[in-house]
Amino acid sequence: MFNSTVNTKFIGLFGNPLGQSAAAYLHNSVYQALGMDCFYAPYEIEMEDLEHVVRNLKRFHFGGASVTMPFKTVVYKYLDGLDESSRCTEVVNTIVVDGEGRLIGYNTDGSGCVKAFETRCGMNIAEHKFLILGAGGAASAVAAALAKSGAKDLKVLNIKEDFALAEKLQSRIEIFYPGRCTVDYMNDETIEKNLADYDVVVHATKVGMYPKSDAVLFNTEWLSPAHTVCDVVYVPAETKLLAEAKARGCATLSGLWMNINGAIEQMRLWFGIEAPADFMYLAEMNFLRAQGRLKS
């Protein structure tokens, strides 16, 4: 059993809701395995409390925090600085309390996705064209990280009702990586049309997320074996989209690896350690199995 001490370094997870999150189990499994005096805890807070909570992290011996929905796109306002990984989009999923007590924002979602493409798919980012479905926090982080890693052609599709998000994302990427990103409305016609031109598909909406695991955003008959399909959703580990894409002969990439690689980068930022990816994969799968979220 873990017992905290006056020297325990705490890490918080801020979001709402958090009941579905595997993050605390994943991080604490690593800390325990490595004998670290650290503890990761989820905090479901309200938007009106975010600034107060974040600004007081260092008062309570926090080394940093993870940030998830709905705070990823607003928490940057309460930080002392932004790393290059979040400066482009102003989307933050990781806060580090540095040696001077400053709060610095990072984004490991995007770098975690790029790392997964490179290590799990053997992909050279610059050689591919990426179609991103969605324009929220995860989509923005992935788009910016792909552009930073050399992607020359990014197309972001988003629904008409929230198209301002896509336009903001494009304008931000244009400042840092000119000429890389275009946007359009997301509907059946534009998805089918763009699948003919783009070989990598990144699904970055909530469609298909547990417990509504039977949903798929688009008709997967439009896919061909030439496509690589990534789903940022990681619960379930293999979404219906990925299962249908695999049946069509596509290479697939689970959001689980984006999540794991992002967590590895977080631990590197907070503690300077290189966490074991295979151990983390098994820990996350054990959590999902215990929660009844795996098919087998």
N, C-alpha and C positions, 0 to 999 in steps of 0.2 A: 504494500500500500504506500502511495506517495504521501510524504509529509513535508510541507513547506517549511522553510527557515527564513531568517531575516536576510539571507543571501539569495533566496530563490528569485530567478528572473522570470517575470510573467510576460506572456504574450496574449493579447486579446483578439477575439474575432467579433467584429461589429457588423450587424446586419439585422434584417427583420423580414421574414421569419428565418429561423435557423434550425428548426427541428429536423430537417432533412440532411444537414451538413455532416460530412464525415471528417471534417478538418481536425477537430479536437482529438478524435481517436487516432488519426494518422500522425499528427505531430507528437502527441504524448507517447505513442508507441515508439517513435524514434528516440525521444528524449530518455525514456526508460531504458531502452536497449543500449544506449551509449552512456548511461550513468550520469546524465546531465541534471543539474539542479535547476530545472526549468519546468514551467507549467503553462499549458495553452488552454484557455477557457472561452466559451462562447458567451456573448452578451447581446441579448435582444433589446435594442434601445429604440427610442423614437427619434424622428428627425430633429425635433426641437432640442434634444439632449446631446446631439452629436458634437457640436462645437465644445461644449463644456467638458464632455468626456475626453475628447481628443487632446485638448489643450492641457489636461491634467495628467496625462499618461506618466510623465517622468516623476510626478510627485508620489506615485505608488509603485515605484520600482519596476515599471514596464520597460522591456527592451524594444517593444514595438507592437504592431498589431496587423492583423489581416482585416481587410475591408471588403464586404460583399454588398449585394443589392439590399436596399436602394441607395447606398451611400457612395458607391464608387465614383460617380460623376460630380459629386459636390464636396467631398472631404478635402480636396486640394485647397479650398479656400481657408482652411484652418491650419495649414502647415507652413513651416518656415522656408521650405524649398522643395523643388521637384527635380528628380533625376531625369536624364534624357529619356528613359523608358516611359515616363509619364508626361513629360513636358509637351510633347506633340499633341496629345489628345486631352490632357488634363483629367485623365481617368487614372485613379489610384486604387490598387488593391493591397498595397503593402506600405506600412509606415515603419520607419526605423528611427529610434531615438539615438542620435549619434553621440560621440564622446563629449561634445559640448552641450548636450541637452537639447539640440535642435531636432525638430520633427521633419524628416525628409520623406517625400512620397516617391514610390516606385510602382511599376506595374510588371508583375511576373506572369500574368496571363498570356500576354503576347509572346514573350521570350520562351515561355513554357511550350507554347504551340509550335513555334519555330524549331525548338530543340526536338520536339516529337517528330516533326516532319523529317528532320535531318537524321535522327538516330533510328526511328522506327520504320521510316519509308525510304531511307537512303537518298533523300531529295536534295538537289542543289536548287535553292530557292530562286536564283536568278534565271533558271532555265524553264520556269513554269508561269502560267497565267492563272490568277486566282479570282474566283467568283465567290463573294462573301454575301451570305443571305442574312440580313439583319444589320442594324447600325447602333446597337446599344453599347454598353460598357465593354463586354467581351469582344464584340465585333470590332470596336474601335481599337482596342489594345492589339488584337491580332493583325489588323490592317496596318497599323503603324509599325509593328515589329517586322512584318513581312517587307514593308518598304525599306526599313532600316537595314534589313538583311539582303537587299538587292533585288527584290521583286520589282519588275518594270511595269507590270500591267495588273492593276487591281480594279475589279468592278464590284461596287457595293449596291445591292438592291435592298430597298426598304419599303414598307407599306406606305400608301399615300397619306394616311392619318398622321404618321410620325416621320414624314419625309424630311422635316427640318433637321432631324438628327443626322441623316445621311449627308445633307448639304453642309452641316457644321463639320462633320468628319472630313469631308473632301477638302473644305477650306483650310482646316488645320494641317492636313497632310500636305497640301499644296505649298504651305509655308516652308515646311522642313524637307519635303521630297517632291519637288515640282514635277508635274507631268505624269505621275505614277497612278493616280486614282481618278476614276469616273464613277458616276452614280446614276441610278434610274429607279423608277417605281418597281415594286415587287408584286408581280401577279403571275398567273400561269403562262401568259404569253411571253413575258420578258425572261422568266426562268428558262423556259424551253429554248428560246432563241439564244440566250447567252451560254447555255450548256453546250451548244454547238461550237462555241469559240473559246471556251475556257476549260482547261484540263483538270484543275483542282477546285473542288467545291468545299467551302467552309460553311457549315450550317451553324448559325450563331443566334438562333431564337430559342424560346422555351418549348417549342412544339416537340412532343415526344418525351418530355421529362416526366419522371415518376411523380405521381401515380398515373398520369395520362399517357402511358407508354405505347399505346396503340396508334397514336397520331403520327402522321408524316406530312411535312410541309408541302411537298410537290410530288408529282407522278414520277416514280423512279424508273418507269419505262423509258424516260428520256435520257437515262444514263447509258454509257457504253463502257466496255472494258478499258478504254483509254483514260477514264476518269479516276482520280483519287478523291475519295470523299471523307471529310473530317467532320465530326459532330462535336461541338463544344460541350454538349450535354454528356454527363458521365454517370448519371443514375437514370436508367440502367446503364451498365458498362457497355453493352452493345444495344444501341437503340434500334427501333424498327427500321429507321432510315439506313443505318449501317448494315443491318441484316439483309435488307432488300438490295442494297448496293453491292454487297458481297455476292449475292445470288446472280447479279447481272455481270459479274466478272471484274468488278472494280476493286482496286486496292482501297482499304479502309483504315481509318485512324480514330480510335476511341478518345473521347474527351478525358478519359481517365488518365492518359499519358500527359496531356496538357496540364491537368490538375497536379499530377505527381511532379512533373518537371518544374512547375511553378512553385510548388512547396519546397523542392530542393533548393531553388534559387532564394526563396525566402529565408531558409535556414542559413544559407551562405551569407546573406546580408545581415541577419541578426547575430549570428554566432561564429561566422567564419569556418563552418564545418561543411564537409561534403557528405550529405546524407545518402544512404544506400538505396538506389532506385528499386531494385528487385525486392528488398525487404518492404519498402513502402507500398509496392504494388500488392504484395501478399496481405499486408495489413489492411489496405483499403478493400480488397476483395473479401476478407474476413468480416469486415464491418458490414458491407452490403449483404453478405450472406446471412449474418445474424439479424439484419433488419428485414429479411425476406425480400430483398430487391434483386436477387439473382435468380435466373431461371433454373440453375443447377448448382 
